[in-house]
Amino acid sequence: MKFRIKYLAFILLFSGLINKLQAQEQTNTSESTFNKYEAFSPLFMTGETSAYHSATGNPGEDYWQNQANYNIKATLDTINHTVKGKVTISYINNSPYKLHFLWLQLDQNTFKKDSRGSQLYPANDRNGVHTFTDGYELQKVAIKMGKSTQIADYIVSDTRMQIRLPEALEAKGQQMDISIEYSFKIPEHGKDRMGRVKTENGWIYTLAQWYPRMEVLDEVDGWNTLPYLGTGEFYLEYGDFDYEITAPANMVVVGSGELQNPKDVLTDYERNQLEKARKSDQTVTIRSLEDVKADKHVKGDANGMLTWHFTMNQSRDVAWAASKAFIWDAARINLPKGKTALAQSVYPVENSSQDGYARSTEYVKNSIELYSKEWFPYTYPVATNVAGHEGGMEYPGIVFCDYQSKNAELWGVINHEFGHNWFPMIVGSNERKYAWMDEGFNTFINDVDTKEFNNGEYYNESDVQSATGRLFNDYLNPVFTVPDVIHNQQNLGIEAYYKPSTALKVLRNTVLGKDRFDYAFRTYIKRWAFKHPTPWDFFNTMNSAAGEDLGWFWKGWFMNNWKLDQGVEDIKYVDNDPAKGALISLINKDRMVMPTSLKIIQENGKTEIVKLPVEIWMTGPEYVYNYPSTSNIVSVEIDPNHEVPDVNLLNNIMVPLMDAPEGVTAKTVIDHYIQAIGGRKNLENVKDISEVMSATINGTEVNIITKKKSPEKYMMSIEVPAMNQSVLKYVVNGDNVSVIARGQKQELSDEQKESIKKSTSIFPELLYNTSDYTLKLLGIENENGNQLNVVQITTPDGKFIKDYFNVDSGLRVKKEVSIDGNTTKSTYSNYQNVNGIMLPFKQTTDSFGQDMKLNLKEAKINSNIEDSEFK
């Protein structure tokens, strides 16, 4: 399956269409849109600080947060798949305000048919409700203030409960208790965050959002009452937990925190094995496959039930899992300053081999140790990975990962979910509003961790330049967007995970350097451990601890969906003498700004990397760098190490060209090409054209069939004869646009449809002289004894093109196309006459770092293609 996916992506990239599927057309003008006053405005982040959140990034001198301590007793009913429990919450009001009401979260209500989340997300969505439940069934809600206990006056609104107090809860330390008796049906698919799955040896229950929890009251938003919809995760108060889970005696129960009664629930053998594991760097089996098959655990009470008792201090939440199918193993975690913790995994037999969960505890142990060494020590006594049906979900001290994951995928999900113990379990940001503050930061530290694990066993160095198309598409929201507003899962993956993590990588590698970044990032974690930071606290901490005003960076990467396009415009010499120095003209064409690095190669063989600070752009979009050259410059390249994303790579490198003769312009070169392939009149008379091209990829023949008919009809199909199927098909018929990939019709936005419709032009060169296109003759290049006119073209749909035309014949020899940072290079040869039009019968296309050779097997012009071909 992996080969097929990679193979299909290869074909898509070759055909130049993958970006059209993923990206909206990108507008561009010949002039820069960069505004130095906007980028470097001194008004950024004003008014976002107070006595509670200081301008230094520290918690302010008056900072406060409330506390919620929980005592919970719950029973798992495996016959009816329900949880029944009672929670007592001791709530401490540390705020300076009297509270006349309280708000709690009732997340199980999201599974009700009439919930807000059910209306927002379709059933087949990750955050959709696959089967409805009745949510929380509340048997009793009581409050105790002072010595008085009474039935609470409360209302339930979707996933929230408001308790209206008979008298105010006084400020600055007064405490009260809330007791709630409740039950709920366990959904099989709990929005990929909890639920149950049936395995060979029994059900696995993964229980989260399993008790009513306090909403956060803070100085920024007051009561944080955003409902639980699905994409937005959680925002919770810290406190201490004491909880008991009663379950059938043949089940293993694991949970956040530390087991308090091992003698009551474990055999002597299991306890001895656990003690061995606490002292072992190698994985120790606690409960084997043989134990699972024997369906035995320990003695239960008269009803065949056991109660497992756990505690967890200074936590924002707890979760647990139970199953009789669990294999169980563990090992020691080595923490800084000689401290230790326990790594453990529970999983079913279905994926218990060495390529699966047999290495889970190794992955848990190494993840925790590496994060603790690099950023901040792990704070909990146990770290547990549970193999469930969730793709991956994190809770304090425990995570749920897909029980079918293997190898690199399994390492990746375990490493990611345990990274969340730093963001947001230790640094308690508001996930409901700012997904990037936990998902993005976590994805960043995942990359650092994976590079270190087992000498990079699963590490793949990423090329930031190649990620431009994913990072800077117009259809994306700014990173600073509420996750449920992002809604689309693909976009969420970019905006909450990939883009902010890439931003931190760029900040570390290109802007600040590893030492300054790491010091500032660790400072942020230390300052806000077990507190509630805002985005401004992060920005201000990084600014002050790194000693850099990074307002321009936060605006470009987080607050706005700006793009970066830096280019080399010109190379001249002082007094026309290279020995006196070179004047290298640079341009910042789009709204984002970054420091600039240049690789300069001289004719005398000297190569030098020059780093220019971001301040060079304070003068405006153009900057001239006076380089002390001693001979002619062979080339100047921006960002030679591919450390930053750039939407147009074609202007990142300049090789000095010969000046074209007087009278030769971009327009005359294009006109010469049009005349060479048949003349404008003949091209305008072409009403339809069809082509069949063949290529061999990894030993497999592929056919690319294209058909175009005027007006606005287009069909492209990529077919694999050996598979006897089309792997991708585009059809355009006027305003009707469809894309079928691997037999499935793809959902397209209006912007994507408009971008695809641009492909209907039979000879786009006929339009190059219109005002929608920008043309520039760069000069003449010598290649293998031939002189080529080099023309730079910017198209209305966001393509940047460099076209190379033979000076004598006028025919196109090669082309470079850049779309959102992805560059495709093609060559053209063996032109033949087809019905009066010259077409290249041989092409090569550079995609995925290799040349693909294409042969035109069949071409027809004005063959009266039937309209039915475009349905």
LOTORMI-295643 format. One record per residue (C-alpha): residue in one letter; y, z, x. Coordinates in steps of 0.1 Angstrom, whole numbers, plus 2048, in hexadecimal, padded with zeros to 3 digits. Each point is the difference from the previous one (the first is absolute). Layout:
<lumlums>
aYZX...
</lumlums>
This chain:
<lumlums>
m800800800k81880881Cf7FB7DE80Fr8087EF7E0i8208137FAk80C7F9824y7F57DC7FDl8137FB7E0a81F81080Ef7FD7E881Di8007E27E9l81E80D7ECl81480681Ff7F87DE80Ds80B7EF7E0g821812802l7FB80E7DDi7F8825805n825808804k8087EF7DFl7E68157EFq80E82080Fa8257F9803q81C7F57EBe8167E580Dq81980D81At8237F57FEn8137F881Ft8207F080Cs80B7F2820e81881D805s7F8824806t7FF8197E4f80381D818n81D8187F9k80881881Cy8148167E8e7E38037E8a7E680681Cf81481A813s81380F7E3p80A825807l7FC8097DCf7DA7FF800m7EF8227F7t8218117F7g7FD8197E3e7DB805805t802822811s8078237F4a7FA825809y7DB7F97F6h7FB7DF814s8167FE81Fa80F7E2812t7EB80A81Eg7E07FA7EDn7F7825801p7FA8137E0g82380E7F7e808825804d7FD8047DAy7E07EC7FCw7E680E7E8q7E17F67EEn7EB8117E6q7DC80B804a7E17FC7EAn7E0814807y7E17F77EDn7E18137F5i7E77E87EFk7DD8047F1a7EF7E07F5t7DE7F57F4l7F17DD804d7EB7F57E3t7EA7E380Ci7F17F97DEn8217F87EFh8137F7820t81B81A7FAv81381A812k80A8217EFg817818811k81A81A801v81E800818t81881C806i8207F5812s816819810y8227EF802i81B80D816n8247F57F9n8117FF822s81C7EA7F3p82380D7FAy7FD7F87DBk7F48127E2l7E47EC7F0h7FE7FE7DAf7E27E8800l7E57F3818w7F07DE804l7DB7FA808q7EC7E1807l7E27F77EAd7F37E2813q7E07FC7ECn8157F67E2t8057DE811f7DD7F77F5k80A8027DBk8037DF7EDd8248067F7s80C80C823r81D7F0811g7EA7F681Ds7E87EF7E8q81C7EB7F2l80D7F7823y7E07F6811p7E57E97F3a7DC80D7FFn7F47EA81Cd81C80C817r7F881A81Bn8188187EDg7F47F67DEv7EA8147E9h7DD7F17FFt7F38197E6f8168177ECt7FC8257FCd81281B7ECg81280D81Fy805825803e7F48147E2l814821802q7EF81E7F1k81A81A809v821802813a80E822807i81C80E816k806822810m82380B809g80282380Ek7E68147EDs8017EB7E1t7E67E57F8q8057E87E3i7F57DF7F3a8177E580Fd8197EB7ECy7F87DD80Fi8017DB7F9v7EB7E480Fs8117DF808d7E87E780Ft7F580E822r81A81C7FFm8018227F0q8208147FAi7FD8267FCr81E80F7EEl80582380Dp80A81D7E8e81780D81Ca80D7F1820l7EB801820e819810817a80C7EF820k7F7807825g7DD80D7FEq7F680A7DDq7DC7F87F7m7EC7F97E1d7DD7F67F7i7F47E37EBs7DC7FF7F3i7F17E17F1e7DD7FB7F2y7F77DB800s7E47E6801f7FE7DA805k7E77E4801i7FB7F2823p8087DA800e7EA7EA815h81D7ED80Fg81D819803k81A7E780Bd7EE7FE821r80A824808m7E38147F0g7E27FB7E9r7DB7FC802v7E67E780Ck7DB7FF7FCt7EA7FC81Fe7DB7FE807n7FC826800g81A80A7E7w8258007F5i81B80681Ay81E8127F0t8217FE812l8198177EFa8267FF805q81D8057E8w7E78187F1y81781D7F6p8248027F2r81980181Em82480A803e81B7E6802v81880381El82280D7FAd8177F781De8257FE809v8007DA800d7F27F57DEg7FC8217EEw7DF8007EDn7EC7E280Ct7F17F57DFl7F77DB807p7E07FB7ECy7DF7F8811l7FC7DB7FAg7E97F581Dt8117F181Eg81781D806e7EB81C80Df80A825802y81B819808l7F4824801e80B823809y7EF81381Cg7EC8207FBd7DF811805f7E07F77EDd7E28157F6y7E77EC7EBe7DC8017F4i7EB7E37F6t7E08077EBa7E77E3801p7DB7FA7FDa7ED81281Bn7F17E080Fm8227F2808v815803820v8248087F9v81B7F981Ag8258067FCs822804810g80281F816e7E481780Bl7E080B7EEq8028267FBn7DD8087F4p7E77EC815k7E581B7FCd8017FB7DAv7FD7DA800l7EF7F5820t7DD80580Fd7FC812821y7F87DF810e8207F07F3r81581D80Bn7F17FF823q8067DB802l8248057F6e80481981Ck7F17E8819a8187E57F4r81E817805k7F7800825s7F57DD804d8137E080Aq7E27EC7F3t7F87FC7DBv7E881A7F3t7EC7FA7DFi80481B7E6r7ED7F07E3s7E97E3808l7F37E27EDe7DF8137FCd81281D7F0v8117E87E8k7E07EF7F6a7F08227FBd81C8087E7k80282380Ch81D81580Cv8008267F9k7F88187E5g8188007E3d8078197E5a7EC8037DFn8117E07F4g7FA7ED81Fm82480180Bl81280A820t82480A806w8127F381Fh81E81480Bf81C7EF815t82280A80Dm81C7EB80En82180D80Cq8227EF803s7F47E17EEr80F7EA7E5d7E07F87EFv7DA804801a7E47E87F6w7DA802801a7E07EC7FCa7DC8087F4s7DF7EE800k7DB806805a7FF7DE813f81480C81Di7F47FE824w815819813d80A801825a81B810815a80F805823r81B813812i8247F5801n813809820l8248087FAp81D808817k803822810g7DA8067FEk7FF8017DAt7E47EF7ECa7F87F47DDl7E17F17EFa7FB7DB7F9q7E67F87E6s7F47E37EAv7EB7FE7E0y7F27DF7F6p7E27EF7EDv7E27EF810e80D7DE7F6n8167FE81Fs7F281A818s7F87EA81Eq8137FE821d8167E47F4g80A8157E2y8058257F9a7E980D81Cr8207FC815s81880E7E6t803822810e8067F0821y81D7ED7F0v80D81F7EFk7FF815820n8117E5816s81B7F97E6i80A8247FDe7FF806825l8157E2809y81A8077E5s80282480Bk8057F7824e8197E57FAw81680E7E4f7F98237F1p7E2817800y7E97FE7E1t80681E7EBy7E18057EAp7DE80F80Av7EB7E37F3a8037DA7FDt7E77F17E8n7F97DB7F8v7EF7F97DFa7EE7DF7FAg80A7F77DCh80A7E27ECe82580280Ag80D7E5817g81181D813m81381E7F4e80E81E812y8048257F7p80781E817g7E2805816i7EA7E87EDv7FF7DA7FAf7EC7E97E9c7F57DF810d7EC7E37F3y7DB808804q7F87DC809s8187FC81Dk7F27F9823n80B7FD824a8257F7805e8078027DBl7F18237FFw81480B81Eg81F7F17F2v7FE8127DEi7F682280Fn81B7FE81Ah81A7F57E6e7F881B7E7f7FF81C819g8217F380Eh80E80B7DEn7FA82480Aw8207FB815f8127EB7E6p80380E7E5m7EA81F803i81281081Dv8217EE7FCg8048037DAs8147E17F6n8037F47DCe7E57E67FCr8097F97DCk8217F180Cy7FC7F7825a7DE7F2806w80B7F3822m80682480Dd7DB8077FEe7EE7DE800g8177EF819f80281D818n7DA8057FDt7F87DC806f816801820i7ED81E80En7DF7F07F6d8087E3818v80881881Cd7E08147FAt7E97E17FDk80C7F4822e7F4820810f7DF8057EDn7E27F8815n8137EA818g80D7EB7E4e7DE7F97F0y8117F47E0y8237F880Cn8107DE7FDe8227FB80Fs8187F37E6d81A7E5806v81F80B7EEq80E7DC800s7E27F37EDa80681A7E5t8227F27F6g7F57EE7E1r7F18207F2l81D816809f81E7EA7F6n7F97ED7E0d81B7FF7E6y7E880B7E5l7FC821810n81381F7F6p81281581Av7EA81B80Ef8188197F0t7F07FA7DDv7EE8177E8p7DB7F6804d7FA7FB7DBv81D7E87FFi7EF7EC81Ch7E28007E9n7EE7E280Fq7E480D817q8047E481An826807803l7F9825801g7EA7FB81Ei81C7EF812e81E8157F5a7F0822801y7E77FC81Cy8047E3817k8267FA802p80A824806s7E480581At80B7E0811a82480C800l7F5820812k7EC7EB819v81F7EB807l81681F802r7E880F819n7F97E2816t8207EC7FEv81D8167F6l7FA82480Dg7E37FE818k7E08157FDd80F82080Fr81F8037EAf7EE7F57E1d7E2817804y81781E807a8157F97E1f7E27F97E9r7EF82080Bt8218137FAy8017F27DCi7DC80C7FAk80782380Fr8218047EDw7F17F67DEa7DD80E802f7F78107DEk8237F77F3h80E7E47EAp8147E6815t8157E47F1p8037DE80Fw82280B80Ed7EF81D812f7EA7E7812f81C7E8809n81781C80Ct7E4811815m7F77DF811n8257F9807s80882280Ea7E0807813a7FF7DD80Fg8257FF807e8067DF7EEd8147F67E2l7E57EC7EEg8137F97E0w7FD7DA806f7DA804804w7FB8157E0k8157E87ECg7EE7E180Cw7DC80D7FEf80081A7E4m81F7FD7E9n8017DA7FDn7E97E3802w8137F081Dk7F17E6818l8037FA825d8087DE80Fq80C801824g8027E0814v80B7EF820e81C7E87F8d80B7F2821i7FE802826k81E7F7816y80A808823v82080E80Ed8147E380En7E17EB7F9d7F081081Ep7DF8137FBa806814820k81F8107F0g7ED80D7E2a7F47F57DEl8108057DEi7E58057E7s80C7FF7DCl7EC8157E7i8038027DAn7F681A7E6k7FC7EA7E2d7F48187E5r80B8227F4m7E8816814v80A809823m7EA80B81Ep803804825t7F87DF812s7E87FA81Dl8017DF814k7E77F0817i8137E9817i7EF7E8817q8137ED81Ce7F77E0811n7FC814821g7E28127F0k8128217F9t7F68107DFe81381E7F2i7FF8147E0v82380B7F5k80481B7E5l8217FF7ECp80A81E7EAv8077FD7DBe825805807i8047DC80Bw8017F77DBm81E8167FAt8157E380Bg7F17EA7E3p7E47E87FBe8057EE821y7FD80E823v8027EF822y7EC81181Cn80C7F9823y7E07FE814p8027FF826s7EB7E1805t7FC7F0822s7F07DF7F5n7FB7EC7E0i7F08127E3v7DF7F27F4s7FD8157E0v80E81E7EEe7EA8127E7i80981C7E8d7E681C7FBp7E67F2818n7E981E7F9h8017FA7DAe80C8237F9v8177F87E2p7FB7EB7E1d8167E17FFv8017E77E2n8067E2816l7ED7FE821l80C7DC807n82280C80Cn7F181D814i7FB7EA81Fm8177E680Fv7F57E681Ap81F7ED80Cl7FE7DC7F4m8117E080Ad81F7F67ECa7FA7E37E8p8137E0806e8227FD7EFg7FC7F67DBv7DD80F7FCt80081B7E6a7E68137ECk8077E87E3t7FB7E0816v7DF80F80Di7F38077DDd80C7DD7F5h7ED7F181Dy7E08127F6i8037F57DCq8047DC80Ca7E3803818i7E780B7E5g80A7E57E7g8258017F7r8138147E6k7FA7E67E4n7DB7FE805l7FD827801e8148037E0n7E97E77EFv7E1816807k7F780F7DFd7E081180Ai7EC807820s7DE810806e7F080B821v7DF80E80Am800812822s7E280F812a7FD81C819t7E5815810i805825801n7E6816811g7E77E37FDt8067FC7DAe8107E07F2v81E8057EAn8127E67EAi8248037F6i8097EA7E3t8247FB7F6k80E7EB7E3k8247FB7F7k8107ED7E4s8247FB7F6p80F8137EEe7F582380Ak7DB7FD800y7EB80E81Dm7DC80A806m7F280F820s7DB80B803i7EE80F81Ee7DB7F87FDv7E280A814p7E47E77FBa7E581780Dm80A8197E6n8057E57E6q81F8117F3s826801802v80C81F811l8247FA7F7k8127E97E7y8257FC7F8v80B7EC7E2v8257F87F6n8097EC7E2g8258047F9d8068257F7n7DA8077FEv7F380F820s7DD80E806v7ED80D81Ei7DB806801a7F181281Dr7DA804803g7FD7F77DBq81981A7F4k8217F77F1q81C812813e81D8117EFl8217F280Ds82480C7FCd81B7E77F6e80D801823q7DE7F680Ek7FD7E47E7e8227F280As7F6802825i7E07ED7F9k8127E57ECk8137F7820s7E07EF80Ct8027E47E6s8187EB815i7ED7E280Ef8177FA81Dp81781E804e8127EF81Dl8127EA7E7l8128207F5y80A80C823n8227F27FEt8098137E0s81581F800d7E18167F9y7F47FA823t81080A821l7FA7E981Ek808804824l7F77EA81El7F781781Cg7FC7E581Bi7E57EC812e7E080E80En7EA7EF81Ae7DB8027F8n7E67EE815g8197E4809n80C7FC7DCq82280A7F3l8018127DFn81E8077EAv7FE8257F5v80F8067DDq8038237F1i7FD8017DAt80581C7E7t7F17F87DDp80A80F7DFd7DF8127FCg805814820k7EE7EC81Af80D7FC823i7F47E0810k8037F0822d7F77DB7FEy7F97EB81Ff8057DA7FDn7F87E681Av8227F280Cd7F27DD801s7E87FD7E3g8128197E9l7DE80E7F5r7FA8257FDv7EB80D81Dk7FF8257F8k80E81A7E9e805826801v8048137DFs80A8247FDi7FD8137DFd807825800g7F7803825n7E07EC7FDt8027E1816t7E97E17FCk8017E581As7F27DD7F8t7FD7DF813y7FE7DD7F1s7F07E080Fn7ED7E07F8y8197F37E6q7F17E57E9n80F7EA7E5v7F58097DDn80F7E97E6g8207FC814i80482580Am7F780D823l7EB8207FEp7F181581Cf7DA7FF7FFk7FC81C81Aq810822800t7FB821811t80C8207F2d803821813s7F681C7E8f7F2823808g8047F8825q7E97E1801d8057DB7FCm7F07F07E1k7FB7DB802l8057ED7E0n7F67DC7F8l80E7EC7E4k7E07F27F0e8107EE7E2a8247F87F5k80C7EE7E1i8237F77F6n80A7F67DCs7DC8017F4n80B80B7DDi7F2823802e7F780C7DDd81581C7F1s7E08127F8e7FD808826f81C8197FCk7F28157E4
</lumlums>
